[in-house]
Amino acid sequence: MVQQHLRTAHALAAGIAALPDTRTSAAYTQAAWRFLNNERVGLQQLAQPLLVAGQQLLKAHGRRHGLVMHDWSRLNFSGHASKRDRRQMTHKTDVGYELQSAVLVSDEGKPLAPLVHNLVNAKRVYTTLHQKPQACQRHLDELTGRMQWIDARGFGKPVVHIVDREADSVAHWRAWAAQGSRFLVRAKDNPQVCFKGQAVKPKDLAERLIYRSAGEVRYHDRSARLSIAQAPVLVTRKAKPAHKVGGKRAAPVAGAPLALRLVVSRLHDAQGQRLAQWLLLTNVAHEVDARTIARWYYYRWQIESMFKLLKSAGQQVEDWLQDDALAIAKRLVVASCACGLVWQLAAATSPQARETQHFLVRLSGRQMNRRRPITPPALFAGLWILLSALTLLEHYDVDPLKQYAQFVFPNRCGP
């Protein structure tokens, strides 16, 4: 089934692909249905190869740390009335499932393997962390357990968890620090921190710091200059729980002061115009410099790329026709194995790997950007053509294939 997902699908043909062997398409579809609906096939069991691959790849590609990118993405199935377990996420047409994922990335920015997938329907969570479905939780409460589970797997290198601004929660920072997790989060502008004994908003503190150049990066497909500043801060404010007690919001909760680093990352264009600013808070030790911290957060786009690969740029998950969240979750893990295989190929740097990458892109027939001659979607497309060609040669003689081609293209020159 992994091979059947080594392709870029189309919205109108997002089902299980059939290789051109002697089996019928119906046989492939029936085999997939039996697999995805087999009660003996569990998500945790299916995801084990991804975890093993992540551990091995981090040893090969990571220098000193592993980065785990966490994020959430909605899968919209508003037109799929047959999926009776869908959840309504915002408005009445925003219905489907929520995908909660964690992706392992090297500290040089290479995506290595998806580590965790949770798929949330109307009533429960189907997760690769546990054998049985779990109760629904608030995002950061679930994330706390997910981080602890990943830390306990043993990757041979320290793991740093990276989350966007949704993780600006003092209560959860304290919980993560208490369980020994290293984290890097994007802070909001206004919640105050203490700097040199004074309460200050992070966005105001950012204006008082001294910045140093940290080279160039790509931002929205154009070159940008990166500059970095940092400051030690103390978080002393009370946590403000989001849940309600007796119809009223729960009372603020005091906690121990938490020592963190504020790292401010700014992007400017060639004319000096500011393009973006990220306020980052981390408990990673000072042995890791601010420039590295900023680049680690910059690598967070890799999980967005995975979501894109699962959706519009690859697997077309929002057009899958499986009838419930569990079947979708199982197929997601299989598709993630295909993503992991393509990432391994893209990360390889040997002469043979380079030759193979360019050959697959050539097979894909895609016109590539000069700055990005190799992309996962192009590799997917090329791999499917290569697999199809090899399958043809294994099951058919060359002469009948030539006759088919001659019939379709009667004026074609050559053998």
C-alpha positions as a Markdown table, in Angstrom:
| # | Residue | x | y | z |
|---|---|---|---|---|
| 1 | Met | 0.0 | 0.0 | 0.0 |
| 2 | Val | 2.9 | 2.3 | 0.5 |
| 3 | Gln | 3.9 | 2.0 | -3.1 |
| 4 | Gln | 0.3 | 2.8 | -4.1 |
| 5 | His | 0.7 | 6.2 | -2.3 |
| 6 | Leu | 4.0 | 7.0 | -4.0 |
| 7 | Arg | 2.3 | 9.4 | -6.4 |
| 8 | Thr | 0.6 | 12.8 | -6.6 |
| 9 | Ala | -3.1 | 12.1 | -6.8 |
| 10 | His | -5.9 | 14.2 | -8.4 |
| 11 | Ala | -9.0 | 15.4 | -6.6 |
| 12 | Leu | -11.2 | 13.2 | -8.9 |
| 13 | Ala | -8.8 | 10.2 | -8.6 |
| 14 | Ala | -7.8 | 10.2 | -4.9 |
| 15 | Gly | -8.5 | 6.6 | -4.3 |
| 16 | Ile | -6.0 | 3.7 | -3.9 |
| 17 | Ala | -3.9 | 3.6 | -7.0 |
| 18 | Ala | -3.5 | 0.5 | -9.1 |
| 19 | Leu | -0.1 | -0.5 | -10.6 |
| 20 | Pro | -0.3 | -1.8 | -14.2 |
| 21 | Asp | 0.2 | -5.5 | -13.3 |
| 22 | Thr | -2.2 | -8.4 | -14.0 |
| 23 | Arg | -4.6 | -7.5 | -11.1 |
| 24 | Thr | -7.7 | -5.4 | -11.7 |
| 25 | Ser | -8.3 | -2.0 | -10.2 |
| 26 | Ala | -11.2 | -3.6 | -8.3 |
| 27 | Ala | -8.9 | -6.1 | -6.7 |
| 28 | Tyr | -6.7 | -3.3 | -5.4 |
| 29 | Thr | -9.7 | -1.4 | -4.0 |
| 30 | Gln | -11.1 | -4.5 | -2.3 |
| 31 | Ala | -7.7 | -5.3 | -0.7 |
| 32 | Ala | -7.4 | -1.8 | 0.6 |
| 33 | Trp | -10.9 | -1.9 | 2.0 |
| 34 | Arg | -10.2 | -5.1 | 3.9 |
| 35 | Phe | -6.9 | -3.7 | 5.2 |
| 36 | Leu | -8.3 | -0.4 | 6.4 |
| 37 | Asn | -11.3 | -2.0 | 8.0 |
| 38 | Asn | -9.4 | -4.9 | 9.7 |
| 39 | Glu | -9.8 | -4.6 | 13.4 |
| 40 | Arg | -6.5 | -6.4 | 14.0 |
| 41 | Val | -4.6 | -3.6 | 12.2 |
| 42 | Gly | -4.0 | -0.9 | 14.9 |
| 43 | Leu | -2.7 | 2.6 | 14.4 |
| 44 | Gln | 0.1 | 2.2 | 16.9 |
| 45 | Gln | 1.2 | -0.9 | 15.0 |
| 46 | Leu | 1.1 | 0.8 | 11.7 |
| 47 | Ala | 3.1 | 3.8 | 12.9 |
| 48 | Gln | 5.9 | 1.8 | 14.4 |
| 49 | Pro | 8.0 | 1.8 | 11.2 |
| 50 | Leu | 7.8 | 5.6 | 11.2 |
| 51 | Leu | 9.2 | 5.8 | 14.7 |
| 52 | Val | 12.0 | 3.4 | 14.0 |
| 53 | Ala | 12.9 | 5.3 | 10.8 |
| 54 | Gly | 12.9 | 8.6 | 12.7 |
| 55 | Gln | 15.3 | 7.2 | 15.3 |
| 56 | Gln | 17.7 | 5.9 | 12.6 |
| 57 | Leu | 17.5 | 9.0 | 10.4 |
| 58 | Leu | 18.2 | 11.4 | 13.3 |
| 59 | Lys | 21.4 | 9.5 | 14.0 |
| 60 | Ala | 22.4 | 9.8 | 10.4 |
| 61 | His | 21.3 | 13.4 | 9.7 |
| 62 | Gly | 21.1 | 15.2 | 13.0 |
| 63 | Arg | 24.2 | 17.0 | 14.4 |
| 64 | Arg | 23.4 | 17.6 | 18.1 |
| 65 | His | 19.6 | 17.9 | 18.4 |
| 66 | Gly | 16.4 | 16.6 | 16.9 |
| 67 | Leu | 13.5 | 19.1 | 16.2 |
| 68 | Val | 9.9 | 18.0 | 16.6 |
| 69 | Met | 7.4 | 20.3 | 14.9 |
| 70 | His | 3.9 | 20.2 | 16.2 |
| 71 | Asp | 0.8 | 21.6 | 14.5 |
| 72 | Trp | -2.9 | 21.2 | 13.8 |
| 73 | Ser | -4.7 | 21.1 | 10.5 |
| 74 | Arg | -8.4 | 20.8 | 9.5 |
| 75 | Leu | -9.5 | 18.2 | 7.0 |
| 76 | Asn | -12.6 | 19.5 | 5.4 |
| 77 | Phe | -15.1 | 16.8 | 4.4 |
| 78 | Ser | -18.2 | 19.0 | 4.1 |
| 79 | Gly | -19.3 | 17.2 | 0.9 |
| 80 | His | -18.9 | 13.7 | 2.4 |
| 81 | Ala | -22.3 | 13.0 | 4.0 |
| 82 | Ser | -21.4 | 9.3 | 4.2 |
| 83 | Lys | -18.9 | 10.1 | 6.9 |
| 84 | Arg | -21.3 | 10.2 | 9.8 |
| 85 | Asp | -18.7 | 10.8 | 12.5 |
| 86 | Arg | -17.5 | 14.2 | 11.3 |
| 87 | Arg | -17.1 | 17.1 | 13.7 |
| 88 | Gln | -18.2 | 20.7 | 13.2 |
| 89 | Met | -15.1 | 22.8 | 13.8 |
| 90 | Thr | -16.4 | 26.4 | 13.2 |
| 91 | His | -19.3 | 27.2 | 10.9 |
| 92 | Lys | -21.8 | 24.7 | 9.6 |
| 93 | Thr | -19.9 | 23.9 | 6.4 |
| 94 | Asp | -16.6 | 23.6 | 8.2 |
| 95 | Val | -17.0 | 19.9 | 9.0 |
| 96 | Gly | -14.6 | 17.0 | 8.8 |
| 97 | Tyr | -11.8 | 15.9 | 11.1 |
| 98 | Glu | -8.9 | 17.6 | 12.8 |
| 99 | Leu | -5.4 | 16.3 | 12.2 |
| 100 | Gln | -2.9 | 16.8 | 15.0 |
| 101 | Ser | 0.7 | 15.9 | 13.9 |
| 102 | Ala | 4.3 | 15.9 | 15.0 |
| 103 | Val | 7.1 | 15.7 | 12.5 |
| 104 | Leu | 10.8 | 15.0 | 13.2 |
| 105 | Val | 13.2 | 17.4 | 11.5 |
| 106 | Ser | 17.0 | 17.4 | 11.7 |
| 107 | Asp | 18.7 | 20.4 | 13.3 |
| 108 | Glu | 19.8 | 21.3 | 9.7 |
| 109 | Gly | 16.2 | 21.6 | 8.5 |
| 110 | Lys | 15.7 | 18.2 | 6.8 |
| 111 | Pro | 12.3 | 16.6 | 7.4 |
| 112 | Leu | 12.9 | 13.0 | 8.5 |
| 113 | Ala | 9.7 | 11.3 | 9.5 |
| 114 | Pro | 6.2 | 12.0 | 10.8 |
| 115 | Leu | 6.2 | 10.7 | 14.4 |
| 116 | Val | 2.6 | 11.2 | 15.6 |
| 117 | His | -0.8 | 11.5 | 13.9 |
| 118 | Asn | -4.0 | 12.1 | 15.9 |
| 119 | Leu | -7.3 | 12.2 | 14.0 |
| 120 | Val | -10.2 | 13.8 | 15.9 |
| 121 | Asn | -13.8 | 13.1 | 15.0 |
| 122 | Ala | -17.0 | 14.2 | 16.7 |
| 123 | Lys | -16.5 | 12.0 | 19.8 |
| 124 | Arg | -13.0 | 10.7 | 20.1 |
| 125 | Val | -9.3 | 10.8 | 19.0 |
| 126 | Tyr | -7.7 | 8.0 | 16.9 |
| 127 | Thr | -4.0 | 8.2 | 17.7 |
| 128 | Thr | -0.8 | 6.5 | 16.8 |
| 129 | Leu | 0.2 | 6.9 | 20.5 |
| 130 | His | -2.2 | 4.4 | 21.9 |
| 131 | Gln | -3.9 | 1.1 | 21.0 |
| 132 | Lys | -7.4 | 2.4 | 21.8 |
| 133 | Pro | -9.2 | 5.7 | 20.9 |
| 134 | Gln | -8.8 | 8.5 | 23.4 |
| 135 | Ala | -11.1 | 11.2 | 24.8 |
| 136 | Cys | -11.0 | 14.6 | 23.1 |
| 137 | Gln | -8.8 | 17.2 | 24.9 |
| 138 | Arg | -7.9 | 20.8 | 24.5 |
| 139 | His | -4.9 | 21.2 | 22.1 |
| 140 | Leu | -2.2 | 22.1 | 24.6 |
| 141 | Asp | -3.4 | 19.5 | 27.2 |
| 142 | Glu | -3.1 | 16.8 | 24.5 |
| 143 | Leu | 0.2 | 18.3 | 23.3 |
| 144 | Thr | 1.7 | 17.9 | 26.8 |
| 145 | Gly | 1.2 | 14.2 | 26.8 |
| 146 | Arg | 2.4 | 13.9 | 23.2 |
| 147 | Met | 5.6 | 15.7 | 24.0 |
| 148 | Gln | 6.2 | 13.4 | 27.0 |
| 149 | Trp | 5.6 | 10.3 | 24.9 |
| 150 | Ile | 8.1 | 11.5 | 22.3 |
| 151 | Asp | 10.7 | 12.4 | 24.9 |
| 152 | Ala | 10.4 | 8.8 | 26.3 |
| 153 | Arg | 11.1 | 7.1 | 22.9 |
| 154 | Gly | 14.9 | 7.7 | 23.1 |
| 155 | Phe | 16.3 | 9.3 | 20.0 |
| 156 | Gly | 19.9 | 9.4 | 21.1 |
| 157 | Lys | 20.0 | 13.2 | 20.8 |
| 158 | Pro | 18.2 | 15.9 | 22.8 |
| 159 | Val | 14.8 | 16.7 | 21.3 |
| 160 | Val | 13.4 | 20.2 | 21.1 |
| 161 | His | 9.6 | 20.7 | 20.6 |
| 162 | Ile | 8.7 | 23.7 | 18.4 |
| 163 | Val | 5.2 | 25.1 | 18.3 |
| 164 | Asp | 3.5 | 28.2 | 16.9 |
| 165 | Arg | 1.7 | 31.0 | 18.8 |
| 166 | Glu | -1.1 | 28.8 | 19.9 |
| 167 | Ala | 1.3 | 27.4 | 22.5 |
| 168 | Asp | 1.6 | 30.8 | 24.3 |
| 169 | Ser | 0.3 | 29.4 | 27.6 |
| 170 | Val | 2.2 | 29.9 | 30.9 |
| 171 | Ala | 0.6 | 27.0 | 32.6 |
| 172 | His | 1.7 | 24.6 | 29.9 |
| 173 | Trp | 5.2 | 26.1 | 29.7 |
| 174 | Arg | 5.6 | 25.3 | 33.4 |
| 175 | Ala | 4.2 | 21.8 | 32.9 |
| 176 | Trp | 6.6 | 21.1 | 30.0 |
| 177 | Ala | 9.6 | 22.4 | 32.0 |
| 178 | Ala | 8.6 | 20.2 | 35.0 |
| 179 | Gln | 8.5 | 17.1 | 32.9 |
| 180 | Gly | 11.9 | 17.8 | 31.4 |
| 181 | Ser | 10.8 | 18.8 | 27.9 |
| 182 | Arg | 12.8 | 21.3 | 25.9 |
| 183 | Phe | 10.6 | 23.7 | 23.9 |
| 184 | Leu | 10.7 | 26.6 | 21.6 |
| 185 | Val | 7.4 | 28.6 | 21.1 |
| 186 | Arg | 6.4 | 31.7 | 19.3 |
| 187 | Ala | 5.2 | 34.2 | 21.9 |
| 188 | Lys | 2.4 | 36.7 | 21.5 |
| 189 | Asp | 3.2 | 40.4 | 21.5 |
| 190 | Asn | 1.6 | 41.6 | 24.7 |
| 191 | Pro | 1.7 | 39.1 | 27.7 |
| 192 | Gln | 4.3 | 40.5 | 30.0 |
| 193 | Val | 7.7 | 39.1 | 31.0 |
| 194 | Cys | 10.2 | 40.3 | 33.5 |
| 195 | Phe | 13.5 | 41.8 | 32.2 |
| 196 | Lys | 16.0 | 43.1 | 34.6 |
| 197 | Gly | 13.3 | 43.3 | 37.3 |
| 198 | Gln | 10.8 | 45.2 | 35.2 |
| 199 | Ala | 7.6 | 44.0 | 33.6 |
| 200 | Val | 7.6 | 44.5 | 29.9 |
| 201 | Lys | 5.8 | 43.3 | 26.8 |
| 202 | Pro | 7.9 | 41.2 | 24.5 |
| 203 | Lys | 7.1 | 43.5 | 21.5 |
| 204 | Asp | 8.4 | 46.5 | 23.5 |
| 205 | Leu | 11.5 | 44.7 | 24.7 |
| 206 | Ala | 12.3 | 43.7 | 21.1 |
| 207 | Glu | 12.7 | 47.5 | 20.3 |
| 208 | Arg | 15.3 | 47.9 | 23.0 |
| 209 | Leu | 17.7 | 45.1 | 21.9 |
| 210 | Ile | 20.8 | 45.1 | 19.8 |
| 211 | Tyr | 20.5 | 43.0 | 16.6 |
| 212 | Arg | 23.2 | 41.1 | 14.7 |
| 213 | Ser | 23.1 | 39.9 | 11.1 |
| 214 | Ala | 22.5 | 36.2 | 10.8 |
| 215 | Gly | 22.7 | 35.7 | 7.0 |
| 216 | Glu | 20.0 | 35.3 | 4.3 |
| 217 | Val | 17.0 | 33.0 | 4.1 |
| 218 | Arg | 14.1 | 32.5 | 1.7 |
| 219 | Tyr | 10.8 | 34.2 | 2.7 |
| 220 | His | 7.7 | 33.8 | 0.5 |
| 221 | Asp | 10.0 | 32.7 | -2.4 |
| 222 | Arg | 12.3 | 35.8 | -2.2 |
| 223 | Ser | 15.6 | 36.5 | -0.4 |
| 224 | Ala | 15.4 | 38.1 | 3.0 |
| 225 | Arg | 18.1 | 39.3 | 5.5 |
| 226 | Leu | 17.8 | 37.7 | 9.0 |
| 227 | Ser | 18.9 | 39.6 | 12.1 |
| 228 | Ile | 18.8 | 38.3 | 15.7 |
| 229 | Ala | 18.7 | 39.6 | 19.2 |
| 230 | Gln | 18.2 | 37.9 | 22.5 |
| 231 | Ala | 17.6 | 38.6 | 26.2 |
| 232 | Pro | 17.1 | 36.5 | 29.4 |
| 233 | Val | 13.6 | 36.9 | 30.8 |
| 234 | Leu | 11.6 | 35.6 | 33.7 |
| 235 | Val | 7.9 | 34.6 | 33.4 |
| 236 | Thr | 6.2 | 35.2 | 36.7 |
| 237 | Arg | 2.6 | 36.0 | 35.7 |
| 238 | Lys | -0.3 | 33.8 | 36.7 |
| 239 | Ala | -1.8 | 31.3 | 34.2 |
| 240 | Lys | -5.3 | 32.1 | 33.0 |
| 241 | Pro | -7.1 | 28.8 | 32.3 |
| 242 | Ala | -9.4 | 28.8 | 29.3 |
| 243 | His | -12.0 | 26.4 | 30.8 |
| 244 | Lys | -15.0 | 27.6 | 32.9 |
| 245 | Val | -16.2 | 26.6 | 36.3 |
| 246 | Gly | -19.8 | 27.1 | 37.2 |
| 247 | Gly | -20.3 | 29.1 | 34.0 |
| 248 | Lys | -17.5 | 31.5 | 34.8 |
| 249 | Arg | -13.9 | 31.5 | 33.7 |
| 250 | Ala | -11.6 | 29.7 | 36.1 |
| 251 | Ala | -9.5 | 31.8 | 38.4 |
| 252 | Pro | -5.9 | 32.6 | 37.5 |
| 253 | Val | -3.3 | 30.1 | 38.8 |
| 254 | Ala | 0.0 | 31.3 | 40.3 |
| 255 | Gly | 3.1 | 29.3 | 39.6 |
| 256 | Ala | 6.9 | 29.3 | 40.1 |
| 257 | Pro | 9.0 | 31.8 | 38.1 |
| 258 | Leu | 10.2 | 30.3 | 34.9 |
| 259 | Ala | 13.5 | 31.4 | 33.4 |
| 260 | Leu | 13.5 | 31.5 | 29.6 |
| 261 | Arg | 15.3 | 33.2 | 26.7 |
| 262 | Leu | 13.6 | 35.7 | 24.4 |
| 263 | Val | 15.0 | 35.4 | 20.9 |
| 264 | Val | 13.8 | 38.0 | 18.4 |
| 265 | Ser | 14.1 | 37.1 | 14.8 |
| 266 | Arg | 13.6 | 39.8 | 12.1 |
| 267 | Leu | 13.5 | 39.6 | 8.4 |
| 268 | His | 14.2 | 42.6 | 6.1 |
| 269 | Asp | 14.3 | 43.0 | 2.3 |
| 270 | Ala | 17.2 | 44.5 | 0.4 |
| 271 | Gln | 15.8 | 48.0 | 1.0 |
| 272 | Gly | 15.6 | 47.5 | 4.8 |
| 273 | Gln | 11.8 | 47.1 | 4.9 |
| 274 | Arg | 10.8 | 44.7 | 7.7 |
| 275 | Leu | 9.0 | 41.7 | 6.3 |
| 276 | Ala | 8.4 | 39.7 | 9.5 |
| 277 | Gln | 9.2 | 39.5 | 13.2 |
| 278 | Trp | 9.1 | 36.4 | 15.4 |
| 279 | Leu | 9.2 | 36.7 | 19.2 |
| 280 | Leu | 10.5 | 33.3 | 20.4 |
| 281 | Leu | 10.7 | 31.9 | 23.9 |
| 282 | Thr | 12.7 | 28.9 | 24.8 |
| 283 | Asn | 14.2 | 26.9 | 27.7 |
| 284 | Val | 17.0 | 25.5 | 25.6 |
| 285 | Ala | 20.4 | 26.0 | 27.2 |
| 286 | His | 22.6 | 29.0 | 26.3 |
| 287 | Glu | 25.1 | 26.6 | 24.6 |
| 288 | Val | 22.7 | 26.8 | 21.6 |
| 289 | Asp | 23.2 | 30.3 | 20.3 |
| 290 | Ala | 20.3 | 32.7 | 19.3 |
| 291 | Arg | 21.0 | 32.4 | 15.6 |
| 292 | Thr | 20.5 | 28.6 | 15.8 |
| 293 | Ile | 17.3 | 29.0 | 17.8 |
| 294 | Ala | 15.9 | 31.4 | 15.2 |
| 295 | Arg | 16.8 | 29.0 | 12.3 |
| 296 | Trp | 15.2 | 26.1 | 14.2 |
| 297 | Tyr | 11.9 | 28.0 | 14.3 |
| 298 | Tyr | 12.3 | 28.9 | 10.6 |
| 299 | Tyr | 12.4 | 25.2 | 9.9 |
| 300 | Arg | 8.9 | 24.9 | 11.3 |
| 301 | Trp | 7.6 | 25.3 | 7.8 |
| 302 | Gln | 8.4 | 21.7 | 7.2 |
| 303 | Ile | 5.3 | 20.5 | 9.0 |
| 304 | Glu | 3.2 | 22.9 | 6.9 |
| 305 | Ser | 4.9 | 21.3 | 3.8 |
| 306 | Met | 3.8 | 17.9 | 5.1 |
| 307 | Phe | 0.2 | 19.0 | 5.5 |
| 308 | Lys | 0.4 | 20.4 | 1.9 |
| 309 | Leu | 1.8 | 17.2 | 0.7 |
| 310 | Leu | -1.0 | 15.2 | 2.3 |
| 311 | Lys | -3.6 | 17.6 | 0.9 |
| 312 | Ser | -3.5 | 19.6 | -2.4 |
| 313 | Ala | 0.2 | 19.0 | -3.4 |
| 314 | Gly | 0.2 | 15.2 | -3.1 |
| 315 | Gln | -2.3 | 12.8 | -1.5 |
| 316 | Gln | -5.5 | 14.8 | -1.8 |
| 317 | Val | -6.6 | 13.5 | 1.6 |
| 318 | Glu | -9.7 | 15.7 | 1.6 |
| 319 | Asp | -11.1 | 13.7 | -1.3 |
| 320 | Trp | -10.6 | 10.3 | 0.2 |
| 321 | Leu | -13.8 | 8.3 | 0.3 |
| 322 | Gln | -13.2 | 6.0 | 3.3 |
| 323 | Asp | -16.3 | 6.1 | 5.5 |
| 324 | Asp | -15.0 | 7.0 | 9.0 |
| 325 | Ala | -12.1 | 8.6 | 10.8 |
| 326 | Leu | -10.4 | 5.3 | 11.8 |
| 327 | Ala | -10.1 | 4.2 | 8.2 |
| 328 | Ile | -8.9 | 7.7 | 7.2 |
| 329 | Ala | -6.4 | 7.6 | 10.0 |
| 330 | Lys | -5.0 | 4.2 | 9.0 |
| 331 | Arg | -4.6 | 5.4 | 5.4 |
| 332 | Leu | -2.9 | 8.6 | 6.6 |
| 333 | Val | -0.2 | 6.6 | 8.4 |
| 334 | Val | 0.4 | 4.6 | 5.2 |
| 335 | Ala | 0.6 | 7.8 | 3.1 |
| 336 | Ser | 3.0 | 9.2 | 5.8 |
| 337 | Cys | 5.3 | 6.2 | 5.2 |
| 338 | Ala | 5.3 | 7.2 | 1.5 |
| 339 | Cys | 6.2 | 10.8 | 2.5 |
| 340 | Gly | 9.0 | 9.5 | 4.8 |
| 341 | Leu | 10.4 | 7.5 | 1.9 |
| 342 | Val | 10.4 | 10.5 | -0.4 |
| 343 | Trp | 12.0 | 12.7 | 2.3 |
| 344 | Gln | 14.8 | 10.1 | 2.7 |
| 345 | Leu | 15.4 | 10.3 | -1.0 |
| 346 | Ala | 15.4 | 14.1 | -1.0 |
| 347 | Ala | 17.8 | 14.2 | 2.0 |
| 348 | Ala | 20.4 | 11.9 | 0.4 |
| 349 | Thr | 23.5 | 13.6 | -0.9 |
| 350 | Ser | 25.5 | 10.8 | -2.6 |
| 351 | Pro | 26.3 | 11.1 | -6.3 |
| 352 | Gln | 23.9 | 8.2 | -7.0 |
| 353 | Ala | 21.2 | 9.9 | -5.0 |
| 354 | Arg | 21.7 | 13.2 | -6.9 |
| 355 | Glu | 21.5 | 11.4 | -10.2 |
| 356 | Thr | 18.3 | 9.5 | -9.1 |
| 357 | Gln | 16.6 | 12.7 | -7.9 |
| 358 | His | 17.2 | 14.5 | -11.2 |
| 359 | Phe | 16.1 | 11.5 | -13.1 |
| 360 | Leu | 12.8 | 11.2 | -11.2 |
| 361 | Val | 12.1 | 14.9 | -11.7 |
| 362 | Arg | 12.8 | 14.5 | -15.4 |
| 363 | Leu | 10.3 | 11.6 | -15.4 |
| 364 | Ser | 7.7 | 13.7 | -13.7 |
| 365 | Gly | 7.7 | 16.1 | -16.6 |
| 366 | Arg | 7.5 | 19.1 | -14.3 |
| 367 | Gln | 9.0 | 22.5 | -15.0 |
| 368 | Met | 11.1 | 23.3 | -11.9 |
| 369 | Asn | 12.2 | 26.5 | -10.2 |
| 370 | Arg | 15.9 | 27.0 | -10.6 |
| 371 | Arg | 16.3 | 27.6 | -6.9 |
| 372 | Arg | 14.4 | 24.4 | -6.1 |
| 373 | Pro | 15.2 | 21.8 | -8.7 |
| 374 | Ile | 14.1 | 19.0 | -6.4 |
| 375 | Thr | 10.8 | 18.9 | -4.6 |
| 376 | Pro | 8.9 | 16.1 | -2.8 |
| 377 | Pro | 5.8 | 16.5 | -5.1 |
| 378 | Ala | 8.0 | 16.1 | -8.2 |
| 379 | Leu | 9.8 | 13.1 | -6.7 |
| 380 | Phe | 6.3 | 11.6 | -5.9 |
| 381 | Ala | 5.3 | 12.0 | -9.5 |
| 382 | Gly | 8.5 | 10.6 | -10.9 |
| 383 | Leu | 8.5 | 7.6 | -8.6 |
| 384 | Trp | 5.0 | 6.6 | -9.7 |
| 385 | Ile | 6.1 | 6.7 | -13.4 |
| 386 | Leu | 9.2 | 4.6 | -12.5 |
| 387 | Leu | 7.2 | 2.1 | -10.5 |
| 388 | Ser | 4.6 | 1.8 | -13.3 |
| 389 | Ala | 7.3 | 1.2 | -15.9 |
| 390 | Leu | 9.1 | -1.4 | -13.8 |
| 391 | Thr | 5.7 | -3.2 | -13.1 |
| 392 | Leu | 5.0 | -3.2 | -16.8 |
| 393 | Leu | 8.3 | -4.8 | -17.7 |
| 394 | Glu | 7.8 | -7.4 | -15.0 |
| 395 | His | 4.3 | -8.5 | -16.3 |
| 396 | Tyr | 4.4 | -7.8 | -20.0 |
| 397 | Asp | 6.7 | -8.6 | -22.9 |
| 398 | Val | 8.2 | -5.6 | -24.7 |
| 399 | Asp | 6.8 | -6.5 | -28.1 |
| 400 | Pro | 3.1 | -6.2 | -27.1 |
| 401 | Leu | 3.9 | -2.8 | -25.5 |
| 402 | Lys | 5.5 | -1.6 | -28.7 |
| 403 | Gln | 2.4 | -2.8 | -30.6 |
| 404 | Tyr | 0.2 | -0.8 | -28.3 |
| 405 | Ala | 2.3 | 2.3 | -28.8 |
| 406 | Gln | 2.4 | 1.8 | -32.6 |
| 407 | Phe | -1.4 | 1.6 | -32.6 |
| 408 | Val | -1.8 | 4.8 | -30.6 |
| 409 | Phe | 1.0 | 6.6 | -32.5 |
| 410 | Pro | 1.0 | 5.1 | -36.0 |
| 411 | Asn | 3.3 | 7.8 | -37.4 |
| 412 | Arg | 5.8 | 7.5 | -34.6 |
| 413 | Cys | 9.4 | 7.0 | -36.0 |
| 414 | Gly | 11.8 | 4.5 | -34.5 |
| 415 | Pro | 11.2 | 1.0 | -32.9 |
